[in-house]
Amino acid sequence: MRSSSPAHPGALHFGAPNGARIYDVLLGGKDNALLDKEAALRLGRAIPRIGEEMRANRAFLRQAARHFTAGGIDQIIELGCGFPDAPHVHEVVRQANPGARVVYVDIDEVVALHARAHLQGPGVHIIRADVADIGNVLERLAFDGVLDLRRRTGILAAHVLDFVPDDTAYEITRTLGRMLAAGSGLALSHICTSDLPPAPAEALVQAYDTTPTPLHLRDRADIEAFFTDFRLDRYGLIPVAGWGPAPRAFPPSGGILLGGVGFLGERP
């Protein structure tokens, strides 16, 4: 199931809801407007636990970042970082490795401005770019000396590819598989329709239909396909609330967001 909108996701739109700001509302943030609150309220009526789901998603993101760092990966990219939400990825990563580098990528102009204002520190880089152009993003980071693509890299894509059409979304992960060094990791979460009733699914689509980033819903098999070049770790692809060594408040079977971490094997 998918939605469509003619608006460009990198443009400024104050007369309509915005996906990054809706997410901010659901996380309990303050970087949002009335239209975003109204959209989040409608989502809450259709999916009462949606805020808890999104907070579990952020916890998954942080656990995945720690997972990468514990495995010796010291350069990490967060795709579609959204508005700052503490603790930030670079804070989590640099607790374990003060020399680690973290790159935040987002296409939204206002998000990028907020990131530059709030996400500061040694080894922290913010890029305004479209994740659909991931190949050029990686080349730019390598050319500027920000990252060394000959070394392992951790990619965080939490609730991001939900907003990218099929052909482009799968090309993103294929490009990562081609360009990253063996042993690099992909942490990905995505709304799953396999056990989602029609009414909540429709509410999700409608909530984002007038935003610059309409929603693209997928089932479990579609989400697993993102990991074609990446071998899922021992936790597998499961609801984000149950991922990792410290599951969150509600049972893993109750979630609509699936998450997993995979690693890139040696190329033939």
Steps between C-alpha positions, in 0.01 A plus 500: 500500500634841415411864488609767256571869532644746246689703758878476506620371839783751516276804468357710780127437554329679787142463373495120529613235747861386481622143557799600713280723716231231540773265620615771741146526642481122548834507683378777732711774341436871449618557142157477341190697405126473553442311174761244605336457841163447335642233268669328796174513696315325216770235494466456874128435467559233235810349664489578874855375558659692211700733726639208695588330172698802382684531830588131475626572150736767633618256766567246224704762313717566804544132580603435140756782520643343816498161325710643216742669737541189714596314184775748419318716244606859559333687212122517499245671276144573614272535197195722541607619844194721559488756781755453780386252764727443799705301562631554149674231300840667524464522880417130522780399265769721649434371851656175380746647250588871536672491161198375305353705217126549454330648194139619508317516165159655434338668201279738700643854517360576844619166639849569368501844664391352833761227470777755441382695803467205740724218374847634551829352608819342372442241231139613438393594148159612367410471131181617333445240229245259360547140621385395151835636381697285743773417250592864452467562875758227572732627225474853638582384853799305372624787281476746791693261726209464741482120460731232366287261295778242509416454868181366655207738527175474696182624331198594712174514303232497768147563362649667191443276197128503585501838323683388185334336195582136424751530216695773675485341845644168384764677291614678818581172678648348183730803471605461862579136430716598202686794655559410864788290628443141608388484862302823474159501665146604413250569779153542352148531637177527303125492556373150415153430361508121544300513823358852465121527458373712207368790710830585675687451173270745325537748788877487461481567127254785543707665774795542265314546172517880511861514622806536274586137587202268444510154654575169326383202703658155455458148637761283670632346178541846345694621805721191511593573137687811615750265665578301183869597517512508881483195727261561789657454841373262768204719596352479151224727371260555791288779652731777614378478859646152530826552312833465678608402849262740677141463366265787584168526675251309286517151347687472168192351335312826554703729275441636151862608444741220413871551549816309421874534467695333222866483405660501159693186416816460297450562129572209262 
